[in-house]
Amino acid sequence: MDYSICTQREVIHIAYIRLDEGENLEKAIKRFKRMVEKEGIIREWKKREYFEKPSTIKNRKQKSLQRKLMKKTRKLQTVKGY
């Protein structure tokens, strides 16, 4: 479960868990960590930790796409036996 807080520019998601009656604290912490990882909160925070110029974002995405295409073509070539 998460709550969403809307600001002028972005939506902030807040992850939380409810402790059940008599639930072990370590188990609850593990559950919370899984939830945070599943929602990608830490990844998003690290991505937004520093300002990144729009041109840098564009270049990073293009390089990622090129790597993905190269990997796909290599895989197809090995399957065909070239």
C-alpha positions, 0 to 999 in steps of 0.5 A: 500500500502506498499513499500519494502526495501531489505537489506542483510538479510531481507525485510523491509515493510514500510506502508504509506497512502496518504491523500485525498484532504480535508480528516480529519486527525483523519480519516487518522490516523485511516486508517493508524492504521488499515493498520499497524495492518492488516500487523502485523508490530507492532506484528513483531516489538515486536517479534524481539525487543529482540534476542531469541535463536533458541532453545527458538523459537523451544520450544515455537513453540512446546508448542504452537502446544501441546496446539493447539492439546490439545484444539482440542482433548478436543473439539472432546471429548465434541462433542462425549460426552465422 
